[in-house]
Amino acid sequence: MGSFELGTDGPGAIVVGVDGTPTSMRAAAYAAGLARRQRTKLYAVHARSAPTTLITLADHSGIAINAVLQAQEELETHLREELGGWGADVELIVRVGDPLTVLSEVAKETRADAVVVGSSASVGHRIAGSLAIRLVRGGRWPVTVVP
């Protein structure tokens, strides 16, 4: 028997980036349908941002940091509720870091067959490049961008 080769042993895993925005939730819905039809595992990945240094330096009482952490917890609870109702085998993975790095790490760890992300609505991404473009340039997985 030959060695393992990505993409030759049937569907294995799909990774989708979620951050609570409408485009990321459409991407998650699309990926959940794809995972259901292919009978594969779906990994929904949320890249949690660390509080900025400016907030930590200026916030002596800790109120601002607690508010940021509480908002992130509420978002993750919302994501778990949404993803749980879509009828696919979904696991939410939450990590701190840059979305590109976190998505790439999870895709590598899970031996993902595809990565799905929502399109960016930010004007700045037209200049610096969106997450989807940076994933495509990395060239390691097929990337689907959902509008």
DSSP file with accessible surface (Angstrom, degrees, kcal/mol):
  #  RESIDUE AA STRUCTURE BP1 BP2  ACC     N-H-->O    O-->H-N    N-H-->O    O-->H-N    TCO  KAPPA ALPHA  PHI   PSI    X-CA   Y-CA   Z-CA
    1    1 A M              0   0  242      0, 0.0     0, 0.0     0, 0.0     0, 0.0   0.000 360.0 360.0 360.0 139.4    0.0    0.0    0.0
    2    2 A G        -     0   0   68      1,-0.1     3,-0.1     3,-0.0     2,-0.1  -0.120 360.0 -87.8 -75.0 172.0    1.3    3.5   -0.9
    3    3 A S        -     0   0  114      1,-0.1    -1,-0.1     0, 0.0     2,-0.1  -0.339  55.9 -79.7 -76.8 163.1    2.0    6.3    1.5
    4    4 A F        -     0   0   96     -2,-0.1     2,-0.4     5,-0.0    -1,-0.1  -0.372  48.3-173.8 -64.1 135.4   -0.7    8.8    2.4
    5    5 A E    >   -     0   0  125     -3,-0.1     3,-1.7    -2,-0.1     4,-0.4  -0.995  28.6-112.1-134.2 128.8   -1.3   11.5   -0.1
    6    6 A L  T 3  S+     0   0   90     -2,-0.4   106,-0.1     1,-0.2   107,-0.0  -0.309  99.2  16.4 -57.5 136.1   -3.6   14.5    0.4
    7    7 A G  T 3  S+     0   0   56      3,-0.3    -1,-0.2     1,-0.1     3,-0.2   0.417 105.4  85.4  86.2  -1.0   -6.7   14.4   -1.7
    8    8 A T  S <  S+     0   0   91     -3,-1.7    -2,-0.1     1,-0.1    -1,-0.1   0.540  78.0  59.3-109.5  -8.2   -6.6   10.8   -2.8
    9    9 A D  S    S-     0   0   94      1,-0.4    -1,-0.1    -4,-0.4    -3,-0.1   0.024 111.7 -93.2-111.2  28.3   -8.3    9.0    0.1
   10   10 A G  S    S-     0   0   41     -3,-0.2    -1,-0.4    -4,-0.0    -3,-0.3  -0.143  72.5 -26.9  85.7 174.0  -11.7   10.7    0.0
   11   11 A P        +     0   0   67      0, 0.0     3,-0.1     0, 0.0    30,-0.1  -0.350  60.0 164.6 -64.4 136.4  -12.9   13.7    1.8
   12   12 A G        -     0   0   39      1,-0.3    29,-1.2    99,-0.1     2,-0.3   0.724  54.9 -15.9-116.3 -56.8  -11.2   14.2    5.1
   13   13 A A  E     -a   41   0A   3     98,-0.3   100,-3.2    27,-0.2   101,-0.8  -0.997  42.6-154.2-156.8 148.6  -11.7   17.7    6.5
   14   14 A I  E     -ab  42 114A   3     27,-2.2    29,-3.1    -2,-0.3     2,-0.4  -0.987  14.6-154.7-123.5 135.0  -12.9   21.2    5.6
   15   15 A V  E     -ab  43 115A   0     99,-2.4   101,-2.8    -2,-0.4     2,-0.4  -0.931  11.4-174.9-111.1 132.5  -11.7   24.3    7.4
   16   16 A V  E     -ab  44 116A   0     27,-2.6    29,-3.3    -2,-0.4     2,-0.5  -0.992  20.3-134.0-128.2 135.5  -13.8   27.4    7.5
   17   17 A G  E     -a   45   0A  13     99,-2.0     2,-0.4    -2,-0.4   101,-0.3  -0.760  27.2-177.1 -87.3 129.5  -12.8   30.8    9.0
   18   18 A V        +     0   0    5     27,-2.8    29,-0.4    -2,-0.5     7,-0.0  -0.987  24.5 156.7-129.3 138.6  -15.5   32.4   11.2
   19   19 A D        -     0   0   82     -2,-0.4    -1,-0.1     2,-0.2    27,-0.1   0.245  66.8 -98.0-138.9   9.6  -15.5   35.7   12.9
   20   20 A G  S    S+     0   0   28      1,-0.3    -2,-0.0     2,-0.1    26,-0.0   0.301  80.9 130.0  91.5 -10.2  -19.2   36.5   13.3
   21   21 A T  S  > S-     0   0   52      1,-0.1     4,-2.3    97,-0.0    -1,-0.3  -0.390  72.1-111.0 -73.1 157.1  -19.5   38.8   10.3
   22   22 A P  H  > S+     0   0   92      0, 0.0     4,-2.2     0, 0.0     5,-0.2   0.895 117.8  50.6 -56.7 -39.8  -22.3   38.1    7.8
   23   23 A T  H  > S+     0   0   26      1,-0.2     4,-2.1     2,-0.2    96,-0.2   0.899 110.4  48.7 -68.1 -36.4  -19.8   36.9    5.1
   24   24 A S  H  > S+     0   0    5      2,-0.2     4,-2.3     1,-0.2    -1,-0.2   0.875 110.8  50.9 -71.0 -32.2  -18.0   34.5    7.4
   25   25 A M  H  X S+     0   0   26     -4,-2.3     4,-2.3     2,-0.2    -2,-0.2   0.871 109.5  50.3 -72.5 -34.5  -21.4   33.1    8.6
   26   26 A R  H  X S+     0   0  122     -4,-2.2     4,-2.5    -5,-0.2    -2,-0.2   0.903 110.7  50.4 -65.6 -39.8  -22.4   32.6    4.9
   27   27 A A  H  X S+     0   0    0     -4,-2.1     4,-2.8     2,-0.2    -2,-0.2   0.913 110.3  49.7 -63.0 -40.6  -19.0   30.8    4.4
   28   28 A A  H  X S+     0   0    0     -4,-2.3     4,-2.6     2,-0.2    -2,-0.2   0.906 110.4  49.6 -65.5 -40.5  -19.7   28.6    7.4
   29   29 A A  H  X S+     0   0   45     -4,-2.3     4,-2.1     2,-0.2    -2,-0.2   0.924 112.8  47.5 -63.9 -42.8  -23.2   27.7    6.1
   30   30 A Y  H  X S+     0   0  101     -4,-2.5     4,-2.3     2,-0.2    -2,-0.2   0.938 113.5  47.3 -61.9 -47.2  -21.7   26.9    2.7
   31   31 A A  H  X S+     0   0    0     -4,-2.8     4,-2.8     1,-0.2    -2,-0.2   0.879 109.6  53.9 -65.1 -36.3  -18.9   24.8    4.3
   32   32 A A  H  X S+     0   0    1     -4,-2.6     4,-2.5     2,-0.2    -1,-0.2   0.917 109.5  47.7 -65.0 -42.0  -21.4   23.0    6.5
   33   33 A G  H  X S+     0   0    4     -4,-2.1     4,-2.5     2,-0.2    -2,-0.2   0.918 112.8  48.9 -63.3 -41.7  -23.5   22.0    3.5
   34   34 A L  H  X S+     0   0   30     -4,-2.3     4,-2.3     2,-0.2    -2,-0.2   0.927 112.2  48.1 -62.6 -44.7  -20.4   20.8    1.7
   35   35 A A  H  X>S+     0   0    1     -4,-2.8     5,-2.2     2,-0.2     4,-0.7   0.892 111.4  50.9 -64.7 -39.9  -19.3   18.8    4.8
   36   36 A R  H ><5S+     0   0  119     -4,-2.5     3,-0.7     3,-0.2    -2,-0.2   0.942 112.5  45.3 -61.8 -48.4  -22.8   17.3    5.1
   37   37 A R  H 3<5S+     0   0  156     -4,-2.5    -2,-0.2     1,-0.2    -1,-0.2   0.859 119.5  40.8 -65.9 -35.6  -22.9   16.2    1.5
   38   38 A Q  H 3<5S-     0   0   87     -4,-2.3    -1,-0.2    -5,-0.2    -2,-0.2   0.455 105.3-128.5 -90.4  -2.9  -19.4   14.8    1.5
   39   39 A R  T <<5 +     0   0  225     -4,-0.7     2,-0.3    -3,-0.7    -3,-0.2   0.945  62.2 135.5  52.9  53.8  -19.8   13.2    5.0
   40   40 A T      < -     0   0   11     -5,-2.2    49,-0.5    -6,-0.1     2,-0.2  -0.823  60.4 -91.3-127.3 167.4  -16.7   14.9    6.2
   41   41 A K  E     -a   13   0A  46    -29,-1.2   -27,-2.2    -2,-0.3     2,-0.5  -0.570  33.2-151.8 -80.3 139.0  -15.5   16.8    9.3
   42   42 A L  E     -ac  14  90A   0     47,-3.0    49,-2.3    -2,-0.2     2,-0.6  -0.962   4.3-162.5-113.9 127.6  -15.9   20.5    9.4
   43   43 A Y  E     -ac  15  91A  44    -29,-3.1   -27,-2.6    -2,-0.5     2,-0.6  -0.942   4.6-160.5-109.9 111.5  -13.5   22.6   11.5
   44   44 A A  E     -ac  16  92A   0     47,-2.3    49,-3.3    -2,-0.6     2,-0.5  -0.831  14.3-158.7 -90.6 123.2  -14.8   26.1   12.1
   45   45 A V  E     -ac  17  93A   4    -29,-3.3   -27,-2.8    -2,-0.6     2,-0.5  -0.907  13.3-172.3-114.3 125.2  -11.8   28.3   13.1
   46   46 A H  E     - c   0  94A  11     47,-2.9    49,-2.0    -2,-0.5     2,-0.9  -0.972  13.2-151.7-115.3 119.2  -12.1   31.5   15.0
   47   47 A A  E     - c   0  95A  23     -2,-0.5     2,-0.3   -29,-0.4    49,-0.2  -0.817  15.9-152.0 -91.4 104.6   -8.8   33.5   15.4
   48   48 A R  E     - c   0  96A  37     47,-3.2    49,-2.2    -2,-0.9     2,-0.4  -0.596  10.5-133.1 -78.2 133.8   -9.2   35.5   18.6
   49   49 A S        -     0   0   77     -2,-0.3     3,-0.1    47,-0.2    23,-0.1  -0.706  15.8-125.0 -89.9 140.6   -7.3   38.7   18.7
   50   50 A A        -     0   0   62     -2,-0.4     3,-0.1     1,-0.1    -1,-0.0  -0.548  39.2 -92.0 -77.5 145.6   -5.2   39.6   21.8
   51   51 A P        -     0   0   42      0, 0.0    -1,-0.1     0, 0.0    14,-0.0  -0.340  52.3-105.0 -56.8 138.8   -6.0   42.9   23.5
   52   52 A T     >  -     0   0   80      1,-0.1     4,-2.0    -3,-0.1     3,-0.2  -0.231  20.6-116.3 -67.0 157.5   -3.7   45.6   22.0
   53   53 A T  H  > S+     0   0  101      1,-0.2     4,-2.5     2,-0.2     5,-0.2   0.874 114.0  59.3 -61.9 -36.3   -0.8   46.9   24.0
   54   54 A L  H  > S+     0   0  133      1,-0.2     4,-2.3     2,-0.2    -1,-0.2   0.920 106.0  47.5 -61.4 -42.4   -2.3   50.3   24.1
   55   55 A I  H  > S+     0   0   54      1,-0.2     4,-1.8     2,-0.2    -1,-0.2   0.934 112.4  49.3 -64.8 -43.8   -5.4   49.0   25.9
   56   56 A T  H  < S+     0   0   62     -4,-2.0    -2,-0.2     1,-0.2    -1,-0.2   0.870 113.8  45.8 -66.4 -34.2   -3.4   47.0   28.4
   57   57 A L  H  < S+     0   0  120     -4,-2.5    -1,-0.2     1,-0.2    -2,-0.2   0.883 119.0  39.9 -74.1 -38.4   -1.1   50.0   29.2
   58   58 A A  H  < S+     0   0   71     -4,-2.3     2,-1.2    -5,-0.2     3,-0.2   0.656  99.1  80.2 -85.2 -16.7   -4.0   52.5   29.5
   59   59 A D     <  +     0   0   25     -4,-1.8    -1,-0.2    -5,-0.2     3,-0.2  -0.659  46.4 161.0 -98.6  84.6   -6.4   50.2   31.4
   60   60 A H  S    S+     0   0  176     -2,-1.2    -1,-0.2     1,-0.2    -2,-0.1   0.824  76.8  47.7 -72.4 -29.9   -5.2   50.3   35.0
   61   61 A S  S    S-     0   0   86     -3,-0.2    -1,-0.2     1,-0.0    -2,-0.1   0.681 103.6-127.0 -86.3 -18.9   -8.5   49.0   36.4
   62   62 A G  S  > S+     0   0   19     -3,-0.2     4,-2.2    -6,-0.1     5,-0.2   0.496  73.5 122.2  87.2   3.4   -8.9   46.1   33.9
   63   63 A I  H  > S+     0   0  120      2,-0.2     4,-2.2     1,-0.2     5,-0.2   0.931  73.4  47.1 -66.3 -44.4  -12.4   47.2   32.8
   64   64 A A  H  > S+     0   0   41      2,-0.2     4,-2.3     1,-0.2    -1,-0.2   0.924 113.0  48.3 -66.0 -42.8  -11.6   47.6   29.1
   65   65 A I  H  > S+     0   0   39      1,-0.2     4,-2.7     2,-0.2     5,-0.2   0.923 111.5  50.6 -63.8 -42.3   -9.8   44.3   28.9
   66   66 A N  H  X S+     0   0  103     -4,-2.2     4,-2.5     1,-0.2    -1,-0.2   0.889 109.4  51.5 -62.1 -37.7  -12.7   42.5   30.7
   67   67 A A  H  X S+     0   0   53     -4,-2.2     4,-2.4     2,-0.2    -2,-0.2   0.920 110.8  47.8 -65.8 -41.6  -15.1   44.1   28.2
   68   68 A V  H  X S+     0   0   44     -4,-2.3     4,-2.2     2,-0.2    -2,-0.2   0.940 114.0  46.6 -63.6 -46.5  -13.0   42.9   25.3
   69   69 A L  H  X S+     0   0   62     -4,-2.7     4,-2.3     1,-0.2    -2,-0.2   0.893 111.8  51.0 -64.4 -38.5  -12.8   39.4   26.7
   70   70 A Q  H  X S+     0   0  118     -4,-2.5     4,-2.5    -5,-0.2    -1,-0.2   0.915 109.2  50.9 -66.1 -40.4  -16.5   39.3   27.5
   71   71 A A  H  X S+     0   0   54     -4,-2.4     4,-2.2     1,-0.2    -2,-0.2   0.908 110.6  49.3 -63.3 -40.0  -17.4   40.4   23.9
   72   72 A Q  H  X S+     0   0   20     -4,-2.2     4,-2.4     2,-0.2    -1,-0.2   0.900 110.1  50.8 -66.2 -39.7  -15.1   37.6   22.6
   73   73 A E  H  X S+     0   0   97     -4,-2.3     4,-2.3     2,-0.2    -2,-0.2   0.913 110.2  49.8 -63.4 -41.6  -16.8   35.0   24.9
   74   74 A E  H  X S+     0   0  117     -4,-2.5     4,-2.5     2,-0.2    -2,-0.2   0.908 110.3  50.5 -64.1 -41.0  -20.3   36.2   23.7
   75   75 A L  H  X S+     0   0   46     -4,-2.2     4,-2.7     2,-0.2    -2,-0.2   0.931 110.6  49.0 -62.2 -44.3  -19.2   35.9   20.1
   76   76 A E  H  X S+     0   0    9     -4,-2.4     4,-2.4     2,-0.2    -2,-0.2   0.891 110.2  50.9 -65.6 -36.6  -17.8   32.3   20.6
   77   77 A T  H  X S+     0   0   70     -4,-2.3     4,-2.2     2,-0.2    -1,-0.2   0.933 111.2  48.8 -63.5 -43.9  -21.1   31.3   22.4
   78   78 A H  H  X S+     0   0   77     -4,-2.5     4,-2.6     1,-0.2    -2,-0.2   0.917 110.6  50.7 -61.3 -43.2  -23.0   32.7   19.4
   79   79 A L  H  X S+     0   0    0     -4,-2.7     4,-2.9     1,-0.2     5,-0.3   0.924 109.3  50.5 -62.4 -43.1  -20.8   30.8   17.0
   80   80 A R  H  X S+     0   0  130     -4,-2.4     4,-1.9     1,-0.2    -1,-0.2   0.910 111.7  48.2 -61.1 -42.4  -21.3   27.5   18.9
   81   81 A E  H  X S+     0   0  135     -4,-2.2     4,-0.8     2,-0.2    -2,-0.2   0.930 114.9  44.9 -63.9 -46.3  -25.1   28.0   18.8
   82   82 A E  H >< S+     0   0   77     -4,-2.6     3,-0.8     1,-0.2    -2,-0.2   0.942 115.6  45.4 -63.1 -49.8  -25.1   28.8   15.1
   83   83 A L  H >< S+     0   0    5     -4,-2.9     3,-1.3     1,-0.2     5,-0.4   0.835 105.5  61.6 -67.2 -32.0  -22.8   26.0   14.0
   84   84 A G  H >< S+     0   0   65     -4,-1.9     3,-0.5    -5,-0.3    -1,-0.2   0.750  99.6  55.9 -66.9 -23.1  -24.5   23.4   16.2
   85   85 A G  T << S+     0   0   64     -3,-0.8    -1,-0.3    -4,-0.8    -2,-0.2   0.323  85.3  82.1 -93.4   9.2  -27.8   23.7   14.3
   86   86 A W  T <  S-     0   0   59     -3,-1.3    -1,-0.2     2,-0.1    -2,-0.1   0.428  93.6-123.0 -98.9   1.1  -26.5   23.0   10.8
   87   87 A G  S <  S+     0   0   62     -3,-0.5     2,-0.3     1,-0.2    -3,-0.1   0.690  70.4 115.8  72.9  18.4  -26.5   19.2   10.9
   88   88 A A  S    S-     0   0   23     -5,-0.4     2,-1.4   -49,-0.0    -1,-0.2  -0.769  80.4 -99.2-113.7 162.8  -22.8   18.7   10.1
   89   89 A D        +     0   0   95    -49,-0.5   -47,-3.0    -2,-0.3     2,-0.4  -0.692  61.4 172.8 -80.3  93.2  -20.0   17.2   12.1
   90   90 A V  E     -c   42   0A  34     -2,-1.4     2,-0.4   -49,-0.2   -47,-0.2  -0.887  24.6-172.7-115.0 138.2  -18.6   20.6   13.3
   91   91 A E  E     -c   43   0A  86    -49,-2.3   -47,-2.3    -2,-0.4     2,-0.6  -0.997  17.7-143.3-126.0 126.8  -15.9   21.4   15.8
   92   92 A L  E     -c   44   0A  28     -2,-0.4     2,-0.5   -49,-0.2   -47,-0.2  -0.798  15.5-166.8 -89.7 124.9  -15.2   25.0   16.7
   93   93 A I  E     -c   45   0A  21    -49,-3.3   -47,-2.9    -2,-0.6     2,-0.5  -0.963   2.1-169.5-113.6 124.1  -11.5   25.8   17.2
   94   94 A V  E     +c   46   0A  44     -2,-0.5     2,-0.3   -49,-0.2   -47,-0.2  -0.964  14.5 161.2-117.5 124.7  -10.6   29.0   19.0
   95   95 A R  E     -c   47   0A  73    -49,-2.0   -47,-3.2    -2,-0.5     2,-0.4  -0.974  38.0-115.3-138.4 155.2   -7.0   30.2   19.0
   96   96 A V  E     +c   48   0A  94     -2,-0.3     2,-0.3   -49,-0.2   -47,-0.2  -0.745  69.4  62.5 -90.9 132.1   -5.3   33.5   19.6
   97   97 A G  S    S-     0   0   32    -49,-2.2    -2,-0.1    -2,-0.4     3,-0.0  -0.870  87.8 -29.2 149.9-176.7   -3.4   35.0   16.7
   98   98 A D     >  -     0   0   69     -2,-0.3     4,-2.9     1,-0.1     5,-0.3  -0.472  54.8-127.3 -68.5 133.9   -3.4   36.3   13.2
   99   99 A P  H  > S+     0   0   55      0, 0.0     4,-2.8     0, 0.0     5,-0.3   0.884 107.7  51.7 -54.3 -40.7   -6.3   34.7   11.1
  100  100 A L  H  > S+     0   0   39      2,-0.2     4,-2.3     1,-0.2     5,-0.2   0.950 113.7  43.4 -62.1 -46.7   -3.9   33.7    8.3
  101  101 A T  H  > S+     0   0   67      2,-0.2     4,-2.5     1,-0.2    -1,-0.2   0.933 115.9  47.4 -64.9 -45.7   -1.6   31.9   10.7
  102  102 A V  H  X S+     0   0    3     -4,-2.9     4,-2.5     2,-0.2     5,-0.2   0.935 113.7  46.8 -64.7 -46.9   -4.3   30.3   12.7
  103  103 A L  H  X S+     0   0    6     -4,-2.8     4,-2.6    -5,-0.3    -1,-0.2   0.922 113.5  49.4 -61.0 -43.0   -6.2   29.0    9.7
  104  104 A S  H  X S+     0   0   32     -4,-2.3     4,-2.2    -5,-0.3    -2,-0.2   0.912 111.2  49.3 -63.4 -42.2   -3.0   27.7    8.1
  105  105 A E  H  X S+     0   0   85     -4,-2.5     4,-2.7     2,-0.2    -2,-0.2   0.936 113.7  45.0 -62.7 -46.9   -2.0   25.9   11.3
  106  106 A V  H  X S+     0   0    0     -4,-2.5     4,-2.5     2,-0.2    -2,-0.2   0.917 112.0  52.0 -66.2 -41.0   -5.4   24.2   11.7
  107  107 A A  H  X>S+     0   0    0     -4,-2.6     5,-2.5    -5,-0.2     4,-0.5   0.910 113.0  45.5 -61.7 -39.2   -5.6   23.3    8.1
  108  108 A K  H ><5S+     0   0  132     -4,-2.2     3,-0.8    -5,-0.2    -2,-0.2   0.936 113.7  48.5 -68.7 -45.6   -2.2   21.7    8.3
  109  109 A E  H 3<5S+     0   0  115     -4,-2.7    -2,-0.2     1,-0.2    -1,-0.2   0.858 117.5  40.8 -62.8 -38.0   -2.9   19.9   11.6
  110  110 A T  H 3<5S-     0   0   31     -4,-2.5    -1,-0.2    -5,-0.2    -2,-0.2   0.433 105.9-124.7 -91.6  -1.5   -6.3   18.5   10.3
  111  111 A R  T <<5 -     0   0  134     -3,-0.8   -98,-0.3    -4,-0.5    -3,-0.2   0.942  39.6-157.6  55.1  50.0   -4.9   17.6    6.9
  112  112 A A      < -     0   0    2     -5,-2.5   -98,-0.2    -6,-0.2    -1,-0.1  -0.271  23.6-156.0 -62.8 142.8   -7.7   19.7    5.4
  113  113 A D  S    S+     0   0   39   -100,-3.2     2,-0.3     1,-0.3   -99,-0.2   0.631  78.3   7.1 -88.7 -20.2   -8.8   19.1    1.8
  114  114 A A  E     -b   14   0A  17   -101,-0.8   -99,-2.4    27,-0.1     2,-0.4  -0.988  59.6-142.7-159.1 155.3  -10.1   22.7    1.5
  115  115 A V  E     -bd  15 143A   1     27,-2.5    29,-2.5    -2,-0.3     2,-0.4  -0.987  16.6-164.5-123.5 132.9  -10.3   26.0    3.2
  116  116 A V  E     +bd  16 144A   0   -101,-2.8   -99,-2.0    -2,-0.4     2,-0.3  -0.970  13.9 167.4-120.2 132.2  -13.5   28.2    3.0
  117  117 A V  E     - d   0 145A   4     27,-2.5    29,-2.7    -2,-0.4     2,-0.2  -0.956  33.6-112.2-137.8 159.0  -13.6   31.9    3.9
  118  118 A G  E     - d   0 146A  18   -101,-0.3    14,-0.2    -2,-0.3   -94,-0.1  -0.589  41.8-100.8 -85.9 152.5  -15.9   34.8    3.5
  119  119 A S        -     0   0   39     27,-2.6     2,-0.3    -2,-0.2   -96,-0.1  -0.398  38.6-111.9 -71.4 153.6  -15.0   37.7    1.2
  120  120 A S        -     0   0   49      1,-0.1    -1,-0.1     2,-0.1    10,-0.1  -0.668  19.9-167.0 -89.2 139.9  -13.7   40.8    2.9
  121  121 A A        +     0   0   91     -2,-0.3     2,-0.2     4,-0.0    -1,-0.1   0.412  54.0 115.6-100.5   0.5  -15.7   44.0    2.8
  122  122 A S        -     0   0   56      1,-0.1     3,-0.5     2,-0.0     4,-0.4  -0.501  58.8-150.1 -78.2 134.2  -12.8   46.2    3.9
  123  123 A V  S >> S+     0   0  108     -2,-0.2     3,-1.6     1,-0.2     4,-0.5   0.870  96.4  62.8 -67.9 -35.2  -11.5   48.8    1.6
  124  124 A G  H >> S+     0   0   36      1,-0.3     4,-2.5     2,-0.2     3,-1.0   0.796  91.7  65.4 -61.8 -26.9   -8.0   48.4    3.1
  125  125 A H  H 3> S+     0   0   69     -3,-0.5     4,-1.4     1,-0.3    -1,-0.3   0.718  88.8  66.4 -71.1 -19.0   -7.8   44.8    1.9
  126  126 A R  H <4 S+     0   0  204     -3,-1.6    -1,-0.3    -4,-0.4    -2,-0.2   0.808 113.1  33.0 -68.2 -26.9   -7.9   46.0   -1.7
  127  127 A I  H << S+     0   0  153     -3,-1.0    -2,-0.2    -4,-0.5    -1,-0.1   0.901 130.6  30.5 -91.5 -53.6   -4.4   47.5   -1.0
  128  128 A A  H  < S-     0   0   78     -4,-2.5    -3,-0.2     1,-0.1    -2,-0.2   0.682 114.4-105.4 -84.6 -18.3   -2.9   45.1    1.5
  129  129 A G     <  -     0   0   10     -4,-1.4    -3,-0.2    -5,-0.3    -1,-0.1   0.262  29.6-103.8  99.0 132.8   -4.6   41.9    0.4
  130  130 A S     >  -     0   0   17     -5,-0.2     4,-2.4     1,-0.1     5,-0.2  -0.302  33.7-102.1 -82.2 172.1   -7.4   40.1    2.0
  131  131 A L  H  > S+     0   0   38      1,-0.2     4,-2.5     2,-0.2     5,-0.2   0.917 122.6  53.9 -59.2 -42.9   -7.2   36.9    4.0
  132  132 A A  H  > S+     0   0    7    -14,-0.2     4,-2.5     1,-0.2    -1,-0.2   0.927 108.8  47.5 -60.8 -44.0   -8.5   34.9    1.0
  133  133 A I  H  > S+     0   0   75      1,-0.2     4,-2.7     2,-0.2    -1,-0.2   0.919 111.6  50.3 -65.3 -41.1   -5.8   36.3   -1.3
  134  134 A R  H  X S+     0   0   84     -4,-2.4     4,-1.4     1,-0.2    -1,-0.2   0.886 110.9  49.7 -66.4 -35.0   -3.1   35.6    1.2
  135  135 A L  H  X>S+     0   0    5     -4,-2.5     4,-1.0     2,-0.2     5,-0.5   0.914 111.5  48.4 -66.6 -42.9   -4.4   32.0    1.5
  136  136 A V  H ><5S+     0   0   83     -4,-2.5     3,-0.8     1,-0.2    -2,-0.2   0.921 109.2  52.8 -63.1 -43.6   -4.4   31.5   -2.2
  137  137 A R  H 3<5S+     0   0  190     -4,-2.7    -1,-0.2     1,-0.3    -2,-0.2   0.828 101.4  60.9 -62.1 -30.8   -0.9   32.9   -2.5
  138  138 A G  H 3<5S-     0   0   53     -4,-1.4    -1,-0.3    -5,-0.2    -2,-0.2   0.818  91.4-160.0 -64.9 -31.6    0.2   30.4    0.1
  139  139 A G  T <<5 +     0   0   60     -4,-1.0    -3,-0.1    -3,-0.8    -2,-0.1   0.728  52.0 115.1  64.9  27.6   -0.9   27.7   -2.4
  140  140 A R  S   <S+     0   0  147     -5,-0.5    -1,-0.1     1,-0.2    -4,-0.1   0.737  76.0  21.3-100.2 -25.3   -1.3   24.8    0.0
  141  141 A W  S    S-     0   0   26     -6,-0.3    -1,-0.2    -5,-0.0     2,-0.2  -0.976  86.0 -96.2-138.3 154.1   -5.1   24.2   -0.1
  142  142 A P        -     0   0   85      0, 0.0   -27,-2.5     0, 0.0     2,-0.5  -0.518  45.2-151.8 -65.3 135.0   -7.9   24.9   -2.5
  143  143 A V  E     -d  115   0A  31     -2,-0.2     2,-0.5   -29,-0.2   -27,-0.2  -0.962  11.4-163.7-117.9 128.5   -9.6   28.0   -1.2
  144  144 A T  E     -d  116   0A  49    -29,-2.5   -27,-2.5    -2,-0.5     2,-0.6  -0.950   6.9-157.7-109.3 127.7  -13.2   28.9   -1.7
  145  145 A V  E     -d  117   0A  66     -2,-0.5   -27,-0.2   -29,-0.2   -29,-0.0  -0.927   5.8-157.0-108.3 120.6  -14.3   32.5   -1.1
  146  146 A V  E      d  118   0A  18    -29,-2.7   -27,-2.6    -2,-0.6  -119,-0.2  -0.847 360.0 360.0 -99.5 127.0  -18.0   33.0   -0.4
  147  147 A P              0   0  104      0, 0.0    -1,-0.0     0, 0.0   -27,-0.0  -0.264 360.0 360.0 -71.6 360.0  -19.4   36.4   -1.1
